[in-house]
Amino acid sequence: MIVLAHRGWWTRAEERNSLAAFERALAAGFGLELDVRDQDGRLVVSHDPPVGEVPDLAALLELFDRHGRPGPLAINVKSDGLQAGLARMLAPLAPKDFFVFDMSIPDTLGYLRAGLPAFTRQSEHEPVPALLDRAAGVWMDLFESDWIDAAAIRRHRDAGRAVALVSPELHGRPHRDAWRAWRASDGPGVMLCTDFPDEAREFFHGD
């Protein structure tokens, strides 16, 4: 299981999407989930509309390189129209190093036209993912119920698509039952986005 540290590996809520949390995660060998917006003509890392100082995406990418790109960047795009800027900043990376997700359908089309790896989303409210035939992978979310089972994961893997699983604690629910159900589905191209990256590594990869 490839572990994606949700907004970095943070120990306090105020550390989320901070360079300190990203560096801690990268130094431990985790991939990252991060939120990207624009602010005053630059791309920044921020979940909500940015106020004051927030990290530059460029600074995060420098950390990513410095730590040897240990896992993929899952880039949650929070603003429309960022394709050109993101394409320019991500050009040095290999396709395996990142993907973008969570855009609107019109915005997603722009990323696909730009040749950037984009994931579509599947959830209990979106049982048929949009643009699935053109997506590099599937972001499998579970907003209100733990609906994701081994068969759902296997269908995407059999079609040659990567899968990113959203851990239930991101929506305020216990996570261990879902992790146990997903353990048998572990394999190449399967990722877990979690607030507990150290626990996930021990659960899926511990002896």
PyRosetta script that sets phi, psi and omega in degrees:
from pyrosetta import init, pose_from_sequence

init()
pose = pose_from_sequence("MIVLAHRGWWTRAEERNSLAAFERALAAGFGLELDVRDQDGRLVVSHDPPVGEVPDLAALLELFDRHGRPGPLAINVKSDGLQAGLARMLAPLAPKDFFVFDMSIPDTLGYLRAGLPAFTRQSEHEPVPALLDRAAGVWMDLFESDWIDAAAIRRHRDAGRAVALVSPELHGRPHRDAWRAWRASDGPGVMLCTDFPDEAREFFHGD")
pose.set_psi(1, 124.8)
pose.set_omega(1, 175.1)
pose.set_phi(2, -83.4)
pose.set_psi(2, 121.4)
pose.set_omega(2, -175.5)
pose.set_phi(3, -93.9)
pose.set_psi(3, 126.0)
pose.set_omega(3, 174.6)
pose.set_phi(4, -107.1)
pose.set_psi(4, 117.1)
pose.set_omega(4, 179.4)
pose.set_phi(5, -77.0)
pose.set_psi(5, 115.6)
pose.set_omega(5, -174.2)
pose.set_phi(6, -69.3)
pose.set_psi(6, 110.8)
pose.set_omega(6, -175.9)
pose.set_phi(7, 60.7)
pose.set_psi(7, 29.9)
pose.set_omega(7, -178.8)
pose.set_phi(8, 91.2)
pose.set_psi(8, 176.7)
pose.set_omega(8, 175.8)
pose.set_phi(9, -96.4)
pose.set_psi(9, 96.0)
pose.set_omega(9, -175.6)
pose.set_phi(10, -106.5)
pose.set_psi(10, 149.8)
pose.set_omega(10, 178.2)
pose.set_phi(11, -108.9)
pose.set_psi(11, -16.8)
pose.set_omega(11, 174.3)
pose.set_phi(12, -133.7)
pose.set_psi(12, 147.4)
pose.set_omega(12, -173.9)
pose.set_phi(13, -56.5)
pose.set_psi(13, -35.2)
pose.set_omega(13, -177.5)
pose.set_phi(14, -70.1)
pose.set_psi(14, -10.3)
pose.set_omega(14, 177.8)
pose.set_phi(15, -83.4)
pose.set_psi(15, -10.7)
pose.set_omega(15, -175.1)
pose.set_phi(16, -59.9)
pose.set_psi(16, 138.8)
pose.set_omega(16, -178.7)
pose.set_phi(17, 60.2)
pose.set_psi(17, 28.4)
pose.set_omega(17, 176.4)
pose.set_phi(18, -103.4)
pose.set_psi(18, 157.2)
pose.set_omega(18, 177.9)
pose.set_phi(19, -63.5)
pose.set_psi(19, -33.4)
pose.set_omega(19, 178.1)
pose.set_phi(20, -62.8)
pose.set_psi(20, -43.2)
pose.set_omega(20, 179.1)
pose.set_phi(21, -68.2)
pose.set_psi(21, -37.4)
pose.set_omega(21, 178.0)
pose.set_phi(22, -67.6)
pose.set_psi(22, -42.0)
pose.set_omega(22, -179.8)
pose.set_phi(23, -65.2)
pose.set_psi(23, -40.1)
pose.set_omega(23, 178.1)
pose.set_phi(24, -60.2)
pose.set_psi(24, -43.4)
pose.set_omega(24, -179.7)
pose.set_phi(25, -66.8)
pose.set_psi(25, -46.1)
pose.set_omega(25, -178.2)
pose.set_phi(26, -65.5)
pose.set_psi(26, -40.1)
pose.set_omega(26, 179.0)
pose.set_phi(27, -63.0)
pose.set_psi(27, -28.6)
pose.set_omega(27, 178.8)
pose.set_phi(28, -86.6)
pose.set_psi(28, -3.2)
pose.set_omega(28, 176.9)
pose.set_phi(29, 91.0)
pose.set_psi(29, 14.8)
pose.set_omega(29, -179.7)
pose.set_phi(30, -90.2)
pose.set_psi(30, 155.2)
pose.set_omega(30, 163.7)
pose.set_phi(31, -77.5)
pose.set_psi(31, 178.7)
pose.set_omega(31, -175.6)
pose.set_phi(32, -132.4)
pose.set_psi(32, 144.9)
pose.set_omega(32, 160.7)
pose.set_phi(33, -108.1)
pose.set_psi(33, 133.4)
pose.set_omega(33, -178.3)
pose.set_phi(34, -146.1)
pose.set_psi(34, 158.1)
pose.set_omega(34, -178.3)
pose.set_phi(35, -108.0)
pose.set_psi(35, 132.8)
pose.set_omega(35, -176.9)
pose.set_phi(36, -122.5)
pose.set_psi(36, 134.1)
pose.set_omega(36, 175.0)
pose.set_phi(37, -136.7)
pose.set_psi(37, 178.4)
pose.set_omega(37, 172.2)
pose.set_phi(38, -110.3)
pose.set_psi(38, 147.2)
pose.set_omega(38, 178.0)
pose.set_phi(39, -146.8)
pose.set_psi(39, 115.7)
pose.set_omega(39, 176.3)
pose.set_phi(40, 53.5)
pose.set_psi(40, 41.9)
pose.set_omega(40, 175.5)
pose.set_phi(41, 82.6)
pose.set_psi(41, 7.7)
pose.set_omega(41, 177.8)
pose.set_phi(42, -127.2)
pose.set_psi(42, 159.0)
pose.set_omega(42, 177.6)
pose.set_phi(43, -92.7)
pose.set_psi(43, 130.0)
pose.set_omega(43, -175.7)
pose.set_phi(44, -129.4)
pose.set_psi(44, 164.4)
pose.set_omega(44, 178.3)
pose.set_phi(45, -101.5)
pose.set_psi(45, 109.6)
pose.set_omega(45, -178.3)
pose.set_phi(46, -162.4)
pose.set_psi(46, 131.7)
pose.set_omega(46, 178.1)
pose.set_phi(47, -73.9)
pose.set_psi(47, -44.8)
pose.set_omega(47, -178.7)
pose.set_phi(48, -101.4)
pose.set_psi(48, 165.8)
pose.set_omega(48, 175.7)
pose.set_phi(49, -50.5)
pose.set_psi(49, 124.7)
pose.set_omega(49, -169.8)
pose.set_phi(50, -70.3)
pose.set_psi(50, 139.6)
pose.set_omega(50, 174.6)
pose.set_phi(51, -128.9)
pose.set_psi(51, 123.9)
pose.set_omega(51, 180.0)
pose.set_phi(52, 75.9)
pose.set_psi(52, -150.4)
pose.set_omega(52, -175.3)
pose.set_phi(53, -83.2)
pose.set_psi(53, 125.5)
pose.set_omega(53, 173.1)
pose.set_phi(54, -133.7)
pose.set_psi(54, 159.4)
pose.set_omega(54, -175.3)
pose.set_phi(55, -65.3)
pose.set_psi(55, 140.1)
pose.set_omega(55, 169.8)
pose.set_phi(56, -72.1)
pose.set_psi(56, 143.0)
pose.set_omega(56, 172.3)
pose.set_phi(57, -60.6)
pose.set_psi(57, -35.6)
pose.set_omega(57, 179.3)
pose.set_phi(58, -58.2)
pose.set_psi(58, -40.5)
pose.set_omega(58, 179.7)
pose.set_phi(59, -66.1)
pose.set_psi(59, -39.0)
pose.set_omega(59, 177.0)
pose.set_phi(60, -64.0)
pose.set_psi(60, -42.6)
pose.set_omega(60, 179.6)
pose.set_phi(61, -65.2)
pose.set_psi(61, -32.5)
pose.set_omega(61, 174.6)
pose.set_phi(62, -63.7)
pose.set_psi(62, -43.6)
pose.set_omega(62, 175.8)
pose.set_phi(63, -60.5)
pose.set_psi(63, -43.0)
pose.set_omega(63, -179.4)
pose.set_phi(64, -57.8)
pose.set_psi(64, -46.3)
pose.set_omega(64, 178.0)
pose.set_phi(65, -66.5)
pose.set_psi(65, -43.6)
pose.set_omega(65, -176.8)
pose.set_phi(66, -59.8)
pose.set_psi(66, -32.9)
pose.set_omega(66, -178.8)
pose.set_phi(67, -94.9)
pose.set_psi(67, 11.9)
pose.set_omega(67, 173.1)
pose.set_phi(68, 78.4)
pose.set_psi(68, 20.3)
pose.set_omega(68, 177.7)
pose.set_phi(69, 50.7)
pose.set_psi(69, 62.5)
pose.set_omega(69, -171.4)
pose.set_phi(70, -69.1)
pose.set_psi(70, -23.2)
pose.set_omega(70, 179.8)
pose.set_phi(71, -158.3)
pose.set_psi(71, 169.3)
pose.set_omega(71, -175.0)
pose.set_phi(72, -69.6)
pose.set_psi(72, 155.8)
pose.set_omega(72, 170.3)
pose.set_phi(73, -96.4)
pose.set_psi(73, 119.6)
pose.set_omega(73, 173.0)
pose.set_phi(74, -96.5)
pose.set_psi(74, 106.9)
pose.set_omega(74, -170.0)
pose.set_phi(75, -100.8)
pose.set_psi(75, 106.1)
pose.set_omega(75, 178.6)
pose.set_phi(76, -82.6)
pose.set_psi(76, 108.6)
pose.set_omega(76, -174.3)
pose.set_phi(77, -85.3)
pose.set_psi(77, 116.3)
pose.set_omega(77, -173.1)
pose.set_phi(78, -99.5)
pose.set_psi(78, -6.6)
pose.set_omega(78, -179.4)
pose.set_phi(79, -132.6)
pose.set_psi(79, 146.1)
pose.set_omega(79, 176.5)
pose.set_phi(80, -76.4)
pose.set_psi(80, 156.1)
pose.set_omega(80, 170.2)
pose.set_phi(81, 78.8)
pose.set_psi(81, 22.4)
pose.set_omega(81, -178.0)
pose.set_phi(82, -96.8)
pose.set_psi(82, 7.8)
pose.set_omega(82, -171.9)
pose.set_phi(83, -56.7)
pose.set_psi(83, -49.1)
pose.set_omega(83, -174.6)
pose.set_phi(84, -64.0)
pose.set_psi(84, -44.7)
pose.set_omega(84, -179.5)
pose.set_phi(85, -65.6)
pose.set_psi(85, -43.5)
pose.set_omega(85, 178.4)
pose.set_phi(86, -66.3)
pose.set_psi(86, -42.5)
pose.set_omega(86, 179.1)
pose.set_phi(87, -58.4)
pose.set_psi(87, -40.6)
pose.set_omega(87, -179.5)
pose.set_phi(88, -67.0)
pose.set_psi(88, -44.6)
pose.set_omega(88, -176.4)
pose.set_phi(89, -73.7)
pose.set_psi(89, -29.4)
pose.set_omega(89, -177.1)
pose.set_phi(90, -93.0)
pose.set_psi(90, -3.3)
pose.set_omega(90, -177.3)
pose.set_phi(91, -54.8)
pose.set_psi(91, -35.2)
pose.set_omega(91, 179.4)
pose.set_phi(92, -70.1)
pose.set_psi(92, -13.6)
pose.set_omega(92, -176.2)
pose.set_phi(93, -88.3)
pose.set_psi(93, 152.8)
pose.set_omega(93, 173.2)
pose.set_phi(94, -80.7)
pose.set_psi(94, 155.2)
pose.set_omega(94, 179.5)
pose.set_phi(95, -55.4)
pose.set_psi(95, -30.2)
pose.set_omega(95, -179.7)
pose.set_phi(96, -70.9)
pose.set_psi(96, -15.2)
pose.set_omega(96, -174.2)
pose.set_phi(97, -82.9)
pose.set_psi(97, -11.9)
pose.set_omega(97, -174.9)
pose.set_phi(98, -163.0)
pose.set_psi(98, 162.3)
pose.set_omega(98, 165.3)
pose.set_phi(99, -152.4)
pose.set_psi(99, 157.6)
pose.set_omega(99, 177.1)
pose.set_phi(100, -109.2)
pose.set_psi(100, 152.1)
pose.set_omega(100, -179.0)
pose.set_phi(101, -159.2)
pose.set_psi(101, 168.3)
pose.set_omega(101, 173.1)
pose.set_phi(102, 76.4)
pose.set_psi(102, 17.9)
pose.set_omega(102, 175.9)
pose.set_phi(103, -81.3)
pose.set_psi(103, 164.2)
pose.set_omega(103, 169.2)
pose.set_phi(104, -66.8)
pose.set_psi(104, 162.9)
pose.set_omega(104, -179.6)
pose.set_phi(105, -61.0)
pose.set_psi(105, -47.2)
pose.set_omega(105, 178.1)
pose.set_phi(106, -59.1)
pose.set_psi(106, -39.3)
pose.set_omega(106, -180.0)
pose.set_phi(107, -69.6)
pose.set_psi(107, -38.0)
pose.set_omega(107, 178.0)
pose.set_phi(108, -59.6)
pose.set_psi(108, -39.4)
pose.set_omega(108, 178.9)
pose.set_phi(109, -57.9)
pose.set_psi(109, -36.9)
pose.set_omega(109, 177.5)
pose.set_phi(110, -64.7)
pose.set_psi(110, -38.2)
pose.set_omega(110, 177.4)
pose.set_phi(111, -68.4)
pose.set_psi(111, -39.7)
pose.set_omega(111, 178.3)
pose.set_phi(112, -64.8)
pose.set_psi(112, -41.7)
pose.set_omega(112, 177.2)
pose.set_phi(113, -63.7)
pose.set_psi(113, -31.3)
pose.set_omega(113, 178.6)
pose.set_phi(114, -79.2)
pose.set_psi(114, -4.8)
pose.set_omega(114, 178.3)
pose.set_phi(115, 78.7)
pose.set_psi(115, 18.6)
pose.set_omega(115, 179.1)
pose.set_phi(116, -89.4)
pose.set_psi(116, 140.4)
pose.set_omega(116, 178.3)
pose.set_phi(117, -66.2)
pose.set_psi(117, 119.6)
pose.set_omega(117, -177.6)
pose.set_phi(118, -122.1)
pose.set_psi(118, 137.8)
pose.set_omega(118, 174.4)
pose.set_phi(119, -99.3)
pose.set_psi(119, 142.2)
pose.set_omega(119, 169.1)
pose.set_phi(120, -92.0)
pose.set_psi(120, 167.3)
pose.set_omega(120, -178.1)
pose.set_phi(121, -114.2)
pose.set_psi(121, 139.4)
pose.set_omega(121, 171.6)
pose.set_phi(122, -124.6)
pose.set_psi(122, 136.0)
pose.set_omega(122, 176.9)
pose.set_phi(123, -149.4)
pose.set_psi(123, -179.7)
pose.set_omega(123, 176.5)
pose.set_phi(124, -64.5)
pose.set_psi(124, -19.5)
pose.set_omega(124, 178.2)
pose.set_phi(125, -97.2)
pose.set_psi(125, -9.6)
pose.set_omega(125, 179.0)
pose.set_phi(126, -132.6)
pose.set_psi(126, 67.4)
pose.set_omega(126, -173.9)
pose.set_phi(127, -64.6)
pose.set_psi(127, -27.5)
pose.set_omega(127, 176.4)
pose.set_phi(128, -110.1)
pose.set_psi(128, 105.7)
pose.set_omega(128, -176.0)
pose.set_phi(129, -65.7)
pose.set_psi(129, 137.3)
pose.set_omega(129, 177.6)
pose.set_phi(130, -69.2)
pose.set_psi(130, 142.8)
pose.set_omega(130, 174.6)
pose.set_phi(131, 58.2)
pose.set_psi(131, 29.4)
pose.set_omega(131, -176.0)
pose.set_phi(132, -58.8)
pose.set_psi(132, -36.9)
pose.set_omega(132, -176.0)
pose.set_phi(133, -68.9)
pose.set_psi(133, -15.1)
pose.set_omega(133, -178.6)
pose.set_phi(134, -111.4)
pose.set_psi(134, -3.6)
pose.set_omega(134, -174.9)
pose.set_phi(135, -83.5)
pose.set_psi(135, 148.3)
pose.set_omega(135, 175.6)
pose.set_phi(136, -78.1)
pose.set_psi(136, -21.4)
pose.set_omega(136, -178.7)
pose.set_phi(137, -170.1)
pose.set_psi(137, -176.3)
pose.set_omega(137, -175.8)
pose.set_phi(138, -128.3)
pose.set_psi(138, 126.2)
pose.set_omega(138, 173.0)
pose.set_phi(139, -89.6)
pose.set_psi(139, 108.3)
pose.set_omega(139, -173.7)
pose.set_phi(140, -97.6)
pose.set_psi(140, 108.9)
pose.set_omega(140, -174.2)
pose.set_phi(141, -110.6)
pose.set_psi(141, 155.2)
pose.set_omega(141, -178.1)
pose.set_phi(142, -138.6)
pose.set_psi(142, 80.0)
pose.set_omega(142, -171.8)
pose.set_phi(143, -63.3)
pose.set_psi(143, -42.1)
pose.set_omega(143, -172.7)
pose.set_phi(144, -127.9)
pose.set_psi(144, -9.4)
pose.set_omega(144, -179.1)
pose.set_phi(145, -151.3)
pose.set_psi(145, 152.1)
pose.set_omega(145, 179.6)
pose.set_phi(146, -87.2)
pose.set_psi(146, 70.7)
pose.set_omega(146, -172.1)
pose.set_phi(147, -84.7)
pose.set_psi(147, -16.6)
pose.set_omega(147, -172.2)
pose.set_phi(148, -75.2)
pose.set_psi(148, 121.3)
pose.set_omega(148, 177.6)
pose.set_phi(149, -122.5)
pose.set_psi(149, 178.0)
pose.set_omega(149, -175.8)
pose.set_phi(150, -61.0)
pose.set_psi(150, -35.7)
pose.set_omega(150, -178.1)
pose.set_phi(151, -66.5)
pose.set_psi(151, -40.2)
pose.set_omega(151, 179.3)
pose.set_phi(152, -64.4)
pose.set_psi(152, -40.8)
pose.set_omega(152, 177.8)
pose.set_phi(153, -66.2)
pose.set_psi(153, -43.3)
pose.set_omega(153, -176.6)
pose.set_phi(154, -62.8)
pose.set_psi(154, -37.1)
pose.set_omega(154, -179.5)
pose.set_phi(155, -59.2)
pose.set_psi(155, -41.7)
pose.set_omega(155, 179.8)
pose.set_phi(156, -73.3)
pose.set_psi(156, -39.9)
pose.set_omega(156, 179.5)
pose.set_phi(157, -65.3)
pose.set_psi(157, -39.7)
pose.set_omega(157, 179.0)
pose.set_phi(158, -64.3)
pose.set_psi(158, -25.9)
pose.set_omega(158, 177.8)
pose.set_phi(159, -85.6)
pose.set_psi(159, 2.5)
pose.set_omega(159, 176.6)
pose.set_phi(160, 84.4)
pose.set_psi(160, 17.4)
pose.set_omega(160, -179.0)
pose.set_phi(161, -103.4)
pose.set_psi(161, 144.6)
pose.set_omega(161, 170.9)
pose.set_phi(162, -70.0)
pose.set_psi(162, 158.5)
pose.set_omega(162, -178.1)
pose.set_phi(163, -134.1)
pose.set_psi(163, 131.9)
pose.set_omega(163, 172.1)
pose.set_phi(164, -117.6)
pose.set_psi(164, 120.7)
pose.set_omega(164, -177.2)
pose.set_phi(165, -98.0)
pose.set_psi(165, 131.0)
pose.set_omega(165, 176.8)
pose.set_phi(166, -88.8)
pose.set_psi(166, 121.6)
pose.set_omega(166, -179.2)
pose.set_phi(167, -72.5)
pose.set_psi(167, 141.7)
pose.set_omega(167, -172.7)
pose.set_phi(168, -59.6)
pose.set_psi(168, -26.1)
pose.set_omega(168, -178.2)
pose.set_phi(169, -64.4)
pose.set_psi(169, -20.1)
pose.set_omega(169, 176.4)
pose.set_phi(170, -65.6)
pose.set_psi(170, -18.8)
pose.set_omega(170, 177.0)
pose.set_phi(171, -115.1)
pose.set_psi(171, 21.1)
pose.set_omega(171, 171.8)
pose.set_phi(172, 81.4)
pose.set_psi(172, 20.5)
pose.set_omega(172, -179.8)
pose.set_phi(173, -118.9)
pose.set_psi(173, 159.0)
pose.set_omega(173, 175.6)
pose.set_phi(174, -60.9)
pose.set_psi(174, 149.1)
pose.set_omega(174, -170.9)
pose.set_phi(175, -113.0)
pose.set_psi(175, -17.7)
pose.set_omega(175, -169.2)
pose.set_phi(176, -65.8)
pose.set_psi(176, -38.3)
pose.set_omega(176, 179.8)
pose.set_phi(177, -62.3)
pose.set_psi(177, -42.8)
pose.set_omega(177, 177.7)
pose.set_phi(178, -63.4)
pose.set_psi(178, -43.2)
pose.set_omega(178, 179.4)
pose.set_phi(179, -60.3)
pose.set_psi(179, -41.6)
pose.set_omega(179, 179.1)
pose.set_phi(180, -63.1)
pose.set_psi(180, -39.6)
pose.set_omega(180, 179.4)
pose.set_phi(181, -67.1)
pose.set_psi(181, -29.8)
pose.set_omega(181, -176.1)
pose.set_phi(182, -90.4)
pose.set_psi(182, -12.4)
pose.set_omega(182, -174.5)
pose.set_phi(183, -58.5)
pose.set_psi(183, -38.2)
pose.set_omega(183, -178.9)
pose.set_phi(184, -71.6)
pose.set_psi(184, -15.6)
pose.set_omega(184, -179.3)
pose.set_phi(185, -93.3)
pose.set_psi(185, 2.4)
pose.set_omega(185, -179.0)
pose.set_phi(186, -62.6)
pose.set_psi(186, 146.7)
pose.set_omega(186, 179.1)
pose.set_phi(187, 167.1)
pose.set_psi(187, -178.5)
pose.set_omega(187, -179.3)
pose.set_phi(188, -57.0)
pose.set_psi(188, 136.4)
pose.set_omega(188, 176.8)
pose.set_phi(189, 81.2)
pose.set_psi(189, 7.5)
pose.set_omega(189, 177.9)
pose.set_phi(190, -106.7)
pose.set_psi(190, 125.3)
pose.set_omega(190, -176.9)
pose.set_phi(191, -121.8)
pose.set_psi(191, 155.4)
pose.set_omega(191, 176.5)
pose.set_phi(192, -127.9)
pose.set_psi(192, 122.1)
pose.set_omega(192, 175.1)
pose.set_phi(193, -95.3)
pose.set_psi(193, 119.7)
pose.set_omega(193, -170.7)
pose.set_phi(194, -146.6)
pose.set_psi(194, 152.6)
pose.set_omega(194, 171.2)
pose.set_phi(195, -81.7)
pose.set_psi(195, -7.3)
pose.set_omega(195, -175.5)
pose.set_phi(196, -123.1)
pose.set_psi(196, 64.9)
pose.set_omega(196, -174.2)
pose.set_phi(197, -62.6)
pose.set_psi(197, -37.6)
pose.set_omega(197, -179.7)
pose.set_phi(198, -66.9)
pose.set_psi(198, -41.3)
pose.set_omega(198, 177.1)
pose.set_phi(199, -64.6)
pose.set_psi(199, -40.0)
pose.set_omega(199, 179.7)
pose.set_phi(200, -64.2)
pose.set_psi(200, -41.8)
pose.set_omega(200, 179.0)
pose.set_phi(201, -61.9)
pose.set_psi(201, -42.9)
pose.set_omega(201, 178.7)
pose.set_phi(202, -65.1)
pose.set_psi(202, -40.9)
pose.set_omega(202, -177.1)
pose.set_phi(203, -65.9)
pose.set_psi(203, -46.6)
pose.set_omega(203, -173.8)
pose.set_phi(204, -89.9)
pose.set_psi(204, -22.1)
pose.set_omega(204, -174.0)
pose.set_phi(205, -126.0)
pose.set_psi(205, -3.1)
pose.set_omega(205, 179.5)
pose.set_phi(206, -72.0)
pose.set_psi(206, 158.4)
pose.set_omega(206, 179.5)
pose.set_phi(207, -75.5)
pose.dump_pdb("model.pdb")
